[in-house]
Amino acid sequence: MSPNQFLVLMALAETGPVCQQFLAGVIGIDPRNIVPILDSVEARGLVSRETDPADRRRRLIELTGAGRGIAAELSALGAQTERELLARVPEADQESLRRILRTVLDASRQPG
């Protein structure tokens, strides 16, 4: 699984069904570049694309049952890895690290 495929699955696990453009913004890629990523995860049966009943021009992206299962496995594996990496780091420092990393991530998503 590529990093972008991983991001798609994790984002959809958190947001639920969303349009392609919104999903691209959530994972921080150009909306033009999301189509081949979605094609690849759809081909694996992990997501479905349906016409948005509120706006027939948009496509809603949603995890399939298989996609939800893979996303849950990846999330559990990530949590386990984080616990192992931070096992000897005091809890207060772990929280500081998470806060700093969220700040860096948010800043990297800001234009300019």
Biopython code that builds the backbone (N, CA, C, O; Angstrom):
import numpy as np
from Bio.PDB.StructureBuilder import StructureBuilder

atoms = [
    (1, "MET", "N", (0.848, -1.176, 0.000)),
    (1, "MET", "CA", (0.000, 0.000, 0.000)),
    (1, "MET", "C", (0.891, 1.236, 0.000)),
    (1, "MET", "O", (1.847, 1.330, 0.769)),
    (2, "SER", "N", (0.567, 2.164, -0.860)),
    (2, "SER", "CA", (1.363, 3.393, -0.949)),
    (2, "SER", "C", (0.970, 4.351, 0.176)),
    (2, "SER", "O", (-0.105, 4.217, 0.761)),
    (3, "PRO", "N", (1.836, 5.311, 0.476)),
    (3, "PRO", "CA", (1.482, 6.307, 1.502)),
    (3, "PRO", "C", (0.186, 7.044, 1.183)),
    (3, "PRO", "O", (-0.605, 7.302, 2.090)),
    (4, "ASN", "N", (-0.053, 7.390, -0.080)),
    (4, "ASN", "CA", (-1.286, 8.092, -0.425)),
    (4, "ASN", "C", (-2.512, 7.202, -0.289)),
    (4, "ASN", "O", (-3.573, 7.674, 0.119)),
    (5, "GLN", "N", (-2.384, 5.934, -0.622)),
    (5, "GLN", "CA", (-3.498, 5.006, -0.415)),
    (5, "GLN", "C", (-3.808, 4.887, 1.074)),
    (5, "GLN", "O", (-4.972, 4.887, 1.475)),
    (6, "PHE", "N", (-2.767, 4.788, 1.883)),
    (6, "PHE", "CA", (-2.933, 4.754, 3.329)),
    (6, "PHE", "C", (-3.675, 5.999, 3.817)),
    (6, "PHE", "O", (-4.612, 5.897, 4.609)),
    (7, "LEU", "N", (-3.253, 7.173, 3.342)),
    (7, "LEU", "CA", (-3.902, 8.423, 3.756)),
    (7, "LEU", "C", (-5.371, 8.442, 3.380)),
    (7, "LEU", "O", (-6.204, 8.899, 4.162)),
    (8, "VAL", "N", (-5.699, 7.955, 2.195)),
    (8, "VAL", "CA", (-7.096, 7.906, 1.768)),
    (8, "VAL", "C", (-7.910, 7.044, 2.729)),
    (8, "VAL", "O", (-8.973, 7.461, 3.189)),
    (9, "LEU", "N", (-7.421, 5.861, 3.030)),
    (9, "LEU", "CA", (-8.164, 4.961, 3.919)),
    (9, "LEU", "C", (-8.334, 5.552, 5.312)),
    (9, "LEU", "O", (-9.423, 5.498, 5.884)),
    (10, "MET", "N", (-7.260, 6.116, 5.859)),
    (10, "MET", "CA", (-7.340, 6.677, 7.211)),
    (10, "MET", "C", (-8.265, 7.900, 7.255)),
    (10, "MET", "O", (-9.021, 8.081, 8.209)),
    (11, "ALA", "N", (-8.196, 8.730, 6.220)),
    (11, "ALA", "CA", (-9.061, 9.918, 6.176)),
    (11, "ALA", "C", (-10.526, 9.512, 6.084)),
    (11, "ALA", "O", (-11.367, 10.068, 6.789)),
    (12, "LEU", "N", (-10.838, 8.549, 5.223)),
    (12, "LEU", "CA", (-12.220, 8.107, 5.082)),
    (12, "LEU", "C", (-12.727, 7.414, 6.341)),
    (12, "LEU", "O", (-13.911, 7.498, 6.667)),
    (13, "ALA", "N", (-11.829, 6.728, 7.047)),
    (13, "ALA", "CA", (-12.231, 6.098, 8.309)),
    (13, "ALA", "C", (-12.648, 7.149, 9.326)),
    (13, "ALA", "O", (-13.531, 6.905, 10.148)),
    (14, "GLU", "N", (-12.020, 8.307, 9.274)),
    (14, "GLU", "CA", (-12.354, 9.390, 10.214)),
    (14, "GLU", "C", (-13.534, 10.226, 9.752)),
    (14, "GLU", "O", (-14.353, 10.636, 10.575)),
    (15, "THR", "N", (-13.642, 10.488, 8.460)),
    (15, "THR", "CA", (-14.642, 11.432, 7.975)),
    (15, "THR", "C", (-15.936, 10.781, 7.518)),
    (15, "THR", "O", (-16.991, 11.415, 7.546)),
    (16, "GLY", "N", (-15.872, 9.533, 7.100)),
    (16, "GLY", "CA", (-17.019, 8.940, 6.437)),
    (16, "GLY", "C", (-17.044, 9.394, 4.988)),
    (16, "GLY", "O", (-16.057, 9.948, 4.504)),
    (17, "PRO", "N", (-18.155, 9.172, 4.279)),
    (17, "PRO", "CA", (-18.220, 9.528, 2.860)),
    (17, "PRO", "C", (-18.005, 11.022, 2.623)),
    (17, "PRO", "O", (-18.609, 11.863, 3.289)),
    (18, "VAL", "N", (-17.138, 11.334, 1.665)),
    (18, "VAL", "CA", (-16.858, 12.727, 1.299)),
    (18, "VAL", "C", (-16.648, 12.801, -0.200)),
    (18, "VAL", "O", (-16.436, 11.783, -0.858)),
    (19, "CYS", "N", (-16.708, 14.018, -0.740)),
    (19, "CYS", "CA", (-16.445, 14.193, -2.171)),
    (19, "CYS", "C", (-14.934, 14.153, -2.415)),
    (19, "CYS", "O", (-14.131, 14.375, -1.508)),
    (20, "GLN", "N", (-14.576, 13.863, -3.666)),
    (20, "GLN", "CA", (-13.170, 13.723, -4.042)),
    (20, "GLN", "C", (-12.360, 14.967, -3.710)),
    (20, "GLN", "O", (-11.252, 14.863, -3.183)),
    (21, "GLN", "N", (-12.896, 16.132, -4.012)),
    (21, "GLN", "CA", (-12.154, 17.377, -3.795)),
    (21, "GLN", "C", (-11.879, 17.589, -2.306)),
    (21, "GLN", "O", (-10.771, 17.968, -1.928)),
    (22, "PHE", "N", (-12.875, 17.349, -1.469)),
    (22, "PHE", "CA", (-12.683, 17.508, -0.024)),
    (22, "PHE", "C", (-11.641, 16.516, 0.474)),
    (22, "PHE", "O", (-10.770, 16.876, 1.266)),
    (23, "LEU", "N", (-11.723, 15.271, 0.015)),
    (23, "LEU", "CA", (-10.764, 14.249, 0.424)),
    (23, "LEU", "C", (-9.342, 14.650, 0.040)),
    (23, "LEU", "O", (-8.411, 14.480, 0.828)),
    (24, "ALA", "N", (-9.178, 15.178, -1.164)),
    (24, "ALA", "CA", (-7.850, 15.632, -1.595)),
    (24, "ALA", "C", (-7.320, 16.693, -0.637)),
    (24, "ALA", "O", (-6.145, 16.663, -0.268)),
    (25, "GLY", "N", (-8.178, 17.631, -0.231)),
    (25, "GLY", "CA", (-7.761, 18.662, 0.717)),
    (25, "GLY", "C", (-7.390, 18.092, 2.070)),
    (25, "GLY", "O", (-6.426, 18.539, 2.691)),
    (26, "VAL", "N", (-8.147, 17.107, 2.532)),
    (26, "VAL", "CA", (-7.884, 16.492, 3.840)),
    (26, "VAL", "C", (-6.517, 15.820, 3.862)),
    (26, "VAL", "O", (-5.787, 15.916, 4.848)),
    (27, "ILE", "N", (-6.175, 15.138, 2.766)),
    (27, "ILE", "CA", (-4.886, 14.428, 2.767)),
    (27, "ILE", "C", (-3.758, 15.260, 2.184)),
    (27, "ILE", "O", (-2.612, 14.812, 2.138)),
    (28, "GLY", "N", (-4.079, 16.476, 1.736)),
    (28, "GLY", "CA", (-3.032, 17.410, 1.320)),
    (28, "GLY", "C", (-2.434, 17.157, -0.049)),
    (28, "GLY", "O", (-1.238, 17.362, -0.254)),
    (29, "ILE", "N", (-3.262, 16.711, -0.992)),
    (29, "ILE", "CA", (-2.755, 16.559, -2.349)),
    (29, "ILE", "C", (-3.625, 17.360, -3.312)),
    (29, "ILE", "O", (-4.763, 17.710, -3.000)),
    (30, "ASP", "N", (-3.072, 17.640, -4.475)),
    (30, "ASP", "CA", (-3.803, 18.367, -5.509)),
    (30, "ASP", "C", (-5.007, 17.524, -5.943)),
    (30, "ASP", "O", (-4.853, 16.329, -6.194)),
    (31, "PRO", "N", (-6.195, 18.119, -6.034)),
    (31, "PRO", "CA", (-7.385, 17.347, -6.428)),
    (31, "PRO", "C", (-7.226, 16.600, -7.753)),
    (31, "PRO", "O", (-7.851, 15.556, -7.941)),
    (32, "ARG", "N", (-6.411, 17.108, -8.667)),
    (32, "ARG", "CA", (-6.192, 16.416, -9.947)),
    (32, "ARG", "C", (-5.443, 15.107, -9.757)),
    (32, "ARG", "O", (-5.548, 14.204, -10.587)),
    (33, "ASN", "N", (-4.684, 14.998, -8.662)),
    (33, "ASN", "CA", (-3.863, 13.805, -8.445)),
    (33, "ASN", "C", (-4.580, 12.710, -7.657)),
    (33, "ASN", "O", (-4.033, 11.620, -7.491)),
    (34, "ILE", "N", (-5.778, 12.976, -7.174)),
    (34, "ILE", "CA", (-6.444, 11.973, -6.354)),
    (34, "ILE", "C", (-7.103, 10.872, -7.177)),
    (34, "ILE", "O", (-7.300, 9.764, -6.677)),
    (35, "VAL", "N", (-7.444, 11.156, -8.420)),
    (35, "VAL", "CA", (-8.159, 10.167, -9.238)),
    (35, "VAL", "C", (-7.382, 8.858, -9.378)),
    (35, "VAL", "O", (-7.964, 7.802, -9.130)),
    (36, "PRO", "N", (-6.090, 8.863, -9.762)),
    (36, "PRO", "CA", (-5.394, 7.574, -9.878)),
    (36, "PRO", "C", (-5.253, 6.852, -8.534)),
    (36, "PRO", "O", (-5.226, 5.622, -8.492)),
    (37, "ILE", "N", (-5.164, 7.603, -7.451)),
    (37, "ILE", "CA", (-5.085, 6.971, -6.130)),
    (37, "ILE", "C", (-6.404, 6.272, -5.834)),
    (37, "ILE", "O", (-6.425, 5.128, -5.380)),
    (38, "LEU", "N", (-7.510, 6.975, -6.095)),
    (38, "LEU", "CA", (-8.834, 6.377, -5.870)),
    (38, "LEU", "C", (-9.062, 5.196, -6.800)),
    (38, "LEU", "O", (-9.653, 4.195, -6.396)),
    (39, "ASP", "N", (-8.603, 5.299, -8.033)),
    (39, "ASP", "CA", (-8.724, 4.166, -8.964)),
    (39, "ASP", "C", (-8.057, 2.924, -8.384)),
    (39, "ASP", "O", (-8.597, 1.821, -8.470)),
    (40, "SER", "N", (-6.879, 3.113, -7.794)),
    (40, "SER", "CA", (-6.125, 1.964, -7.284)),
    (40, "SER", "C", (-6.783, 1.344, -6.051)),
    (40, "SER", "O", (-6.816, 0.119, -5.927)),
    (41, "VAL", "N", (-7.303, 2.160, -5.145)),
    (41, "VAL", "CA", (-7.947, 1.568, -3.956)),
    (41, "VAL", "C", (-9.330, 1.027, -4.296)),
    (41, "VAL", "O", (-9.802, 0.084, -3.660)),
    (42, "GLU", "N", (-9.981, 1.616, -5.292)),
    (42, "GLU", "CA", (-11.265, 1.080, -5.748)),
    (42, "GLU", "C", (-11.062, -0.277, -6.418)),
    (42, "GLU", "O", (-11.863, -1.192, -6.227)),
    (43, "ALA", "N", (-9.985, -0.406, -7.208)),
    (43, "ALA", "CA", (-9.686, -1.677, -7.876)),
    (43, "ALA", "C", (-9.423, -2.791, -6.862)),
    (43, "ALA", "O", (-9.659, -3.966, -7.146)),
    (44, "ARG", "N", (-8.939, -2.419, -5.695)),
    (44, "ARG", "CA", (-8.686, -3.405, -4.629)),
    (44, "ARG", "C", (-9.935, -3.663, -3.793)),
    (44, "ARG", "O", (-9.904, -4.468, -2.862)),
    (45, "GLY", "N", (-11.040, -2.979, -4.122)),
    (45, "GLY", "CA", (-12.295, -3.191, -3.406)),
    (45, "GLY", "C", (-12.355, -2.513, -2.054)),
    (45, "GLY", "O", (-13.146, -2.915, -1.201)),
    (46, "LEU", "N", (-11.519, -1.471, -1.832)),
    (46, "LEU", "CA", (-11.446, -0.821, -0.521)),
    (46, "LEU", "C", (-12.313, 0.429, -0.422)),
    (46, "LEU", "O", (-12.679, 0.842, 0.678)),
    (47, "VAL", "N", (-12.643, 1.031, -1.553)),
    (47, "VAL", "CA", (-13.528, 2.201, -1.559)),
    (47, "VAL", "C", (-14.546, 2.051, -2.689)),
    (47, "VAL", "O", (-14.355, 1.285, -3.633)),
    (48, "SER", "N", (-15.623, 2.803, -2.557)),
    (48, "SER", "CA", (-16.592, 2.897, -3.650)),
    (48, "SER", "C", (-16.806, 4.366, -3.956)),
    (48, "SER", "O", (-16.653, 5.227, -3.091)),
    (49, "ARG", "N", (-17.161, 4.635, -5.197)),
    (49, "ARG", "CA", (-17.476, 5.998, -5.636)),
    (49, "ARG", "C", (-18.902, 5.999, -6.154)),
    (49, "ARG", "O", (-19.253, 5.255, -7.069)),
    (50, "GLU", "N", (-19.713, 6.852, -5.546)),
    (50, "GLU", "CA", (-21.109, 6.956, -5.936)),
    (50, "GLU", "C", (-21.435, 8.406, -6.253)),
    (50, "GLU", "O", (-20.794, 9.321, -5.738)),
    (51, "THR", "N", (-22.422, 8.609, -7.093)),
    (51, "THR", "CA", (-22.880, 9.965, -7.383)),
    (51, "THR", "C", (-23.544, 10.540, -6.140)),
    (51, "THR", "O", (-24.346, 9.870, -5.488)),
    (52, "ASP", "N", (-23.207, 11.776, -5.817)),
    (52, "ASP", "CA", (-23.778, 12.478, -4.666)),
    (52, "ASP", "C", (-25.235, 12.816, -4.988)),
    (52, "ASP", "O", (-25.495, 13.541, -5.948)),
    (53, "PRO", "N", (-26.186, 12.306, -4.209)),
    (53, "PRO", "CA", (-27.586, 12.605, -4.502)),
    (53, "PRO", "C", (-27.925, 14.094, -4.369)),
    (53, "PRO", "O", (-28.898, 14.560, -4.961)),
    (54, "ALA", "N", (-27.137, 14.835, -3.605)),
    (54, "ALA", "CA", (-27.381, 16.270, -3.421)),
    (54, "ALA", "C", (-26.808, 17.094, -4.578)),
    (54, "ALA", "O", (-27.243, 18.223, -4.809)),
    (55, "ASP", "N", (-25.836, 16.536, -5.303)),
    (55, "ASP", "CA", (-25.216, 17.245, -6.425)),
    (55, "ASP", "C", (-24.693, 16.190, -7.396)),
    (55, "ASP", "O", (-23.621, 15.624, -7.179)),
    (56, "ARG", "N", (-25.425, 15.930, -8.440)),
    (56, "ARG", "CA", (-25.125, 14.839, -9.367)),
    (56, "ARG", "C", (-23.776, 15.002, -10.074)),
    (56, "ARG", "O", (-23.292, 14.059, -10.700)),
    (57, "ARG", "N", (-23.167, 16.187, -9.981)),
    (57, "ARG", "CA", (-21.851, 16.396, -10.601)),
    (57, "ARG", "C", (-20.722, 15.867, -9.733)),
    (57, "ARG", "O", (-19.614, 15.654, -10.226)),
    (58, "ARG", "N", (-20.982, 15.651, -8.450)),
    (58, "ARG", "CA", (-19.937, 15.215, -7.513)),
    (58, "ARG", "C", (-20.009, 13.713, -7.279)),
    (58, "ARG", "O", (-21.057, 13.081, -7.415)),
    (59, "ARG", "N", (-18.855, 13.173, -6.922)),
    (59, "ARG", "CA", (-18.756, 11.766, -6.551)),
    (59, "ARG", "C", (-18.414, 11.672, -5.067)),
    (59, "ARG", "O", (-17.497, 12.342, -4.593)),
    (60, "LEU", "N", (-19.145, 10.848, -4.342)),
    (60, "LEU", "CA", (-18.846, 10.595, -2.941)),
    (60, "LEU", "C", (-17.979, 9.350, -2.840)),
    (60, "LEU", "O", (-18.248, 8.329, -3.472)),
    (61, "ILE", "N", (-16.941, 9.460, -2.036)),
    (61, "ILE", "CA", (-16.010, 8.354, -1.823)),
    (61, "ILE", "C", (-16.314, 7.778, -0.442)),
    (61, "ILE", "O", (-16.478, 8.517, 0.529)),
    (62, "GLU", "N", (-16.385, 6.453, -0.369)),
    (62, "GLU", "CA", (-16.737, 5.795, 0.890)),
    (62, "GLU", "C", (-15.955, 4.493, 1.012)),
    (62, "GLU", "O", (-15.704, 3.811, 0.018)),
    (63, "LEU", "N", (-15.574, 4.156, 2.243)),
    (63, "LEU", "CA", (-14.930, 2.866, 2.470)),
    (63, "LEU", "C", (-15.935, 1.747, 2.287)),
    (63, "LEU", "O", (-17.095, 1.874, 2.681)),
    (64, "THR", "N", (-15.493, 0.655, 1.692)),
    (64, "THR", "CA", (-16.298, -0.563, 1.637)),
    (64, "THR", "C", (-16.080, -1.322, 2.947)),
    (64, "THR", "O", (-15.291, -0.891, 3.787)),
    (65, "GLY", "N", (-16.759, -2.426, 3.121)),
    (65, "GLY", "CA", (-16.519, -3.261, 4.295)),
    (65, "GLY", "C", (-15.064, -3.702, 4.387)),
    (65, "GLY", "O", (-14.458, -3.670, 5.458)),
    (66, "ALA", "N", (-14.512, -4.115, 3.245)),
    (66, "ALA", "CA", (-13.098, -4.516, 3.217)),
    (66, "ALA", "C", (-12.206, -3.335, 3.559)),
    (66, "ALA", "O", (-11.218, -3.490, 4.277)),
    (67, "GLY", "N", (-12.547, -2.150, 3.049)),
    (67, "GLY", "CA", (-11.766, -0.945, 3.342)),
    (67, "GLY", "C", (-11.807, -0.595, 4.821)),
    (67, "GLY", "O", (-10.794, -0.207, 5.402)),
    (68, "ARG", "N", (-12.977, -0.733, 5.426)),
    (68, "ARG", "CA", (-13.088, -0.461, 6.870)),
    (68, "ARG", "C", (-12.231, -1.447, 7.664)),
    (68, "ARG", "O", (-11.592, -1.076, 8.649)),
    (69, "GLY", "N", (-12.226, -2.696, 7.228)),
    (69, "GLY", "CA", (-11.410, -3.704, 7.915)),
    (69, "GLY", "C", (-9.925, -3.403, 7.820)),
    (69, "GLY", "O", (-9.207, -3.482, 8.817)),
    (70, "ILE", "N", (-9.460, -3.057, 6.625)),
    (70, "ILE", "CA", (-8.041, -2.713, 6.430)),
    (70, "ILE", "C", (-7.697, -1.454, 7.230)),
    (70, "ILE", "O", (-6.649, -1.397, 7.872)),
    (71, "ALA", "N", (-8.574, -0.446, 7.194)),
    (71, "ALA", "CA", (-8.320, 0.792, 7.939)),
    (71, "ALA", "C", (-8.219, 0.510, 9.432)),
    (71, "ALA", "O", (-7.369, 1.083, 10.114)),
    (72, "ALA", "N", (-9.071, -0.361, 9.944)),
    (72, "ALA", "CA", (-9.021, -0.711, 11.367)),
    (72, "ALA", "C", (-7.713, -1.432, 11.702)),
    (72, "ALA", "O", (-7.097, -1.163, 12.733)),
    (73, "GLU", "N", (-7.297, -2.342, 10.832)),
    (73, "GLU", "CA", (-6.028, -3.052, 11.049)),
    (73, "GLU", "C", (-4.850, -2.084, 11.033)),
    (73, "GLU", "O", (-3.967, -2.163, 11.887)),
    (74, "LEU", "N", (-4.837, -1.176, 10.068)),
    (74, "LEU", "CA", (-3.743, -0.201, 9.970)),
    (74, "LEU", "C", (-3.723, 0.724, 11.181)),
    (74, "LEU", "O", (-2.656, 1.062, 11.693)),
    (75, "SER", "N", (-4.888, 1.127, 11.632)),
    (75, "SER", "CA", (-4.975, 2.001, 12.806)),
    (75, "SER", "C", (-4.445, 1.290, 14.054)),
    (75, "SER", "O", (-3.697, 1.872, 14.839)),
    (76, "ALA", "N", (-4.840, 0.033, 14.224)),
    (76, "ALA", "CA", (-4.361, -0.742, 15.371)),
    (76, "ALA", "C", (-2.853, -0.949, 15.309)),
    (76, "ALA", "O", (-2.167, -0.855, 16.326)),
    (77, "LEU", "N", (-2.344, -1.228, 14.127)),
    (77, "LEU", "CA", (-0.905, -1.411, 13.961)),
    (77, "LEU", "C", (-0.158, -0.121, 14.269)),
    (77, "LEU", "O", (0.888, -0.147, 14.918)),
    (78, "GLY", "N", (-0.692, 1.008, 13.806)),
    (78, "GLY", "CA", (-0.076, 2.306, 14.098)),
    (78, "GLY", "C", (-0.065, 2.605, 15.581)),
    (78, "GLY", "O", (0.938, 3.084, 16.112)),
    (79, "ALA", "N", (-1.173, 2.327, 16.259)),
    (79, "ALA", "CA", (-1.253, 2.568, 17.699)),
    (79, "ALA", "C", (-0.258, 1.682, 18.448)),
    (79, "ALA", "O", (0.398, 2.131, 19.388)),
    (80, "GLN", "N", (-0.150, 0.419, 18.026)),
    (80, "GLN", "CA", (0.810, -0.497, 18.656)),
    (80, "GLN", "C", (2.241, -0.011, 18.451)),
    (80, "GLN", "O", (3.045, -0.023, 19.384)),
    (81, "THR", "N", (2.555, 0.412, 17.246)),
    (81, "THR", "CA", (3.901, 0.909, 16.936)),
    (81, "THR", "C", (4.210, 2.149, 17.764)),
    (81, "THR", "O", (5.312, 2.286, 18.295)),
    (82, "GLU", "N", (3.234, 3.054, 17.875)),
    (82, "GLU", "CA", (3.432, 4.258, 18.682)),
    (82, "GLU", "C", (3.699, 3.899, 20.145)),
    (82, "GLU", "O", (4.595, 4.463, 20.773)),
    (83, "ARG", "N", (2.921, 2.964, 20.682)),
    (83, "ARG", "CA", (3.134, 2.543, 22.083)),
    (83, "ARG", "C", (4.543, 1.995, 22.280)),
    (83, "ARG", "O", (5.204, 2.306, 23.270)),
    (84, "GLU", "N", (4.998, 1.176, 21.331)),
    (84, "GLU", "CA", (6.325, 0.578, 21.436)),
    (84, "GLU", "C", (7.424, 1.638, 21.340)),
    (84, "GLU", "O", (8.394, 1.609, 22.098)),
    (85, "LEU", "N", (7.261, 2.576, 20.400)),
    (85, "LEU", "CA", (8.271, 3.619, 20.225)),
    (85, "LEU", "C", (8.365, 4.549, 21.436)),
    (85, "LEU", "O", (9.449, 5.013, 21.791)),
    (86, "LEU", "N", (7.236, 4.809, 22.053)),
    (86, "LEU", "CA", (7.196, 5.792, 23.136)),
    (86, "LEU", "C", (7.131, 5.167, 24.534)),
    (86, "LEU", "O", (6.897, 5.867, 25.519)),
    (87, "ALA", "N", (7.336, 3.876, 24.615)),
    (87, "ALA", "CA", (7.178, 3.165, 25.890)),
    (87, "ALA", "C", (8.030, 3.756, 27.013)),
    (87, "ALA", "O", (7.596, 3.763, 28.165)),
    (88, "ARG", "N", (9.196, 4.238, 26.715)),
    (88, "ARG", "CA", (10.097, 4.750, 27.755)),
    (88, "ARG", "C", (10.074, 6.272, 27.871)),
    (88, "ARG", "O", (10.851, 6.859, 28.624)),
    (89, "VAL", "N", (9.171, 6.905, 27.114)),
    (89, "VAL", "CA", (9.051, 8.364, 27.154)),
    (89, "VAL", "C", (7.946, 8.724, 28.142)),
    (89, "VAL", "O", (6.842, 8.186, 28.047)),
    (90, "PRO", "N", (8.222, 9.630, 29.096)),
    (90, "PRO", "CA", (7.185, 10.011, 30.059)),
    (90, "PRO", "C", (5.920, 10.522, 29.353)),
    (90, "PRO", "O", (5.998, 11.155, 28.301)),
    (91, "GLU", "N", (4.766, 10.238, 29.946)),
    (91, "GLU", "CA", (3.473, 10.599, 29.352)),
    (91, "GLU", "C", (3.385, 12.081, 28.990)),
    (91, "GLU", "O", (2.889, 12.423, 27.917)),
    (92, "ALA", "N", (3.859, 12.960, 29.868)),
    (92, "ALA", "CA", (3.800, 14.403, 29.588)),
    (92, "ALA", "C", (4.615, 14.749, 28.337)),
    (92, "ALA", "O", (4.205, 15.591, 27.538)),
    (93, "ASP", "N", (5.759, 14.101, 28.174)),
    (93, "ASP", "CA", (6.587, 14.340, 26.988)),
    (93, "ASP", "C", (5.925, 13.763, 25.729)),
    (93, "ASP", "O", (6.054, 14.329, 24.644)),
    (94, "GLN", "N", (5.221, 12.641, 25.878)),
    (94, "GLN", "CA", (4.489, 12.077, 24.747)),
    (94, "GLN", "C", (3.433, 13.069, 24.251)),
    (94, "GLN", "O", (3.285, 13.280, 23.048)),
    (95, "GLU", "N", (2.711, 13.668, 25.182)),
    (95, "GLU", "CA", (1.690, 14.652, 24.800)),
    (95, "GLU", "C", (2.317, 15.871, 24.134)),
    (95, "GLU", "O", (1.783, 16.392, 23.155)),
    (96, "SER", "N", (3.447, 16.324, 24.662)),
    (96, "SER", "CA", (4.146, 17.456, 24.049)),
    (96, "SER", "C", (4.578, 17.115, 22.628)),
    (96, "SER", "O", (4.430, 17.929, 21.717)),
    (97, "LEU", "N", (5.106, 15.926, 22.443)),
    (97, "LEU", "CA", (5.543, 15.484, 21.125)),
    (97, "LEU", "C", (4.366, 15.440, 20.152)),
    (97, "LEU", "O", (4.478, 15.909, 19.020)),
    (98, "ARG", "N", (3.246, 14.883, 20.588)),
    (98, "ARG", "CA", (2.055, 14.823, 19.723)),
    (98, "ARG", "C", (1.584, 16.228, 19.346)),
    (98, "ARG", "O", (1.228, 16.473, 18.193)),
    (99, "ARG", "N", (1.579, 17.139, 20.299)),
    (99, "ARG", "CA", (1.152, 18.517, 20.044)),
    (99, "ARG", "C", (2.073, 19.177, 19.026)),
    (99, "ARG", "O", (1.607, 19.832, 18.094)),
    (100, "ILE", "N", (3.371, 19.006, 19.202)),
    (100, "ILE", "CA", (4.345, 19.600, 18.284)),
    (100, "ILE", "C", (4.183, 19.005, 16.878)),
    (100, "ILE", "O", (4.198, 19.734, 15.886)),
    (101, "LEU", "N", (4.032, 17.703, 16.803)),
    (101, "LEU", "CA", (3.875, 17.062, 15.493)),
    (101, "LEU", "C", (2.583, 17.501, 14.795)),
    (101, "LEU", "O", (2.566, 17.673, 13.576)),
    (102, "ARG", "N", (1.498, 17.683, 15.567)),
    (102, "ARG", "CA", (0.254, 18.196, 14.969)),
    (102, "ARG", "C", (0.461, 19.604, 14.433)),
    (102, "ARG", "O", (-0.048, 19.946, 13.366)),
    (103, "THR", "N", (1.212, 20.427, 15.177)),
    (103, "THR", "CA", (1.501, 21.800, 14.731)),
    (103, "THR", "C", (2.299, 21.782, 13.437)),
    (103, "THR", "O", (2.000, 22.536, 12.512)),
    (104, "VAL", "N", (3.310, 20.928, 13.366)),
    (104, "VAL", "CA", (4.131, 20.817, 12.158)),
    (104, "VAL", "C", (3.266, 20.339, 10.985)),
    (104, "VAL", "O", (3.355, 20.887, 9.886)),
    (105, "LEU", "N", (2.445, 19.338, 11.213)),
    (105, "LEU", "CA", (1.582, 18.817, 10.153)),
    (105, "LEU", "C", (0.605, 19.885, 9.671)),
    (105, "LEU", "O", (0.435, 20.072, 8.467)),
    (106, "ASP", "N", (-0.028, 20.575, 10.592)),
    (106, "ASP", "CA", (-0.972, 21.650, 10.215)),
    (106, "ASP", "C", (-0.264, 22.737, 9.425)),
    (106, "ASP", "O", (-0.805, 23.237, 8.439)),
    (107, "ALA", "N", (0.936, 23.107, 9.843)),
    (107, "ALA", "CA", (1.698, 24.143, 9.146)),
    (107, "ALA", "C", (2.078, 23.695, 7.740)),
    (107, "ALA", "O", (2.119, 24.510, 6.819)),
    (108, "SER", "N", (2.355, 22.404, 7.568)),
    (108, "SER", "CA", (2.747, 21.911, 6.254)),
    (108, "SER", "C", (1.568, 21.907, 5.283)),
    (108, "SER", "O", (1.771, 21.887, 4.069)),
    (109, "ARG", "N", (0.366, 21.926, 5.789)),
    (109, "ARG", "CA", (-0.825, 21.925, 4.945)),
    (109, "ARG", "C", (-1.283, 23.334, 4.589)),
    (109, "ARG", "O", (-2.182, 23.499, 3.764)),
    (110, "GLN", "N", (-0.683, 24.344, 5.195)),
    (110, "GLN", "CA", (-1.064, 25.736, 4.927)),
    (110, "GLN", "C", (-0.383, 26.197, 3.640)),
    (110, "GLN", "O", (0.796, 25.917, 3.427)),
    (111, "PRO", "N", (-1.122, 26.901, 2.782)),
    (111, "PRO", "CA", (-0.483, 27.413, 1.570)),
    (111, "PRO", "C", (0.571, 28.466, 1.900)),
    (111, "PRO", "O", (0.452, 29.211, 2.873)),
    (112, "GLY", "N", (1.601, 28.504, 1.062)),
    (112, "GLY", "CA", (2.644, 29.528, 1.186)),
    (112, "GLY", "C", (3.663, 29.128, 2.113)),
    (112, "GLY", "O", (4.618, 29.870, 2.339)),
]
sb = StructureBuilder()
sb.init_structure("model")
sb.init_model(0)
sb.init_chain("A")
sb.init_seg("    ")
for serial, (resi, resn, name, xyz) in enumerate(atoms, 1):
    if name == "N":
        sb.init_residue(resn, " ", resi, " ")
    sb.init_atom(name, np.array(xyz, "f"), 0.0, 1.0, " ", f" {name:<3s}", serial, name[0])
structure = sb.get_structure()
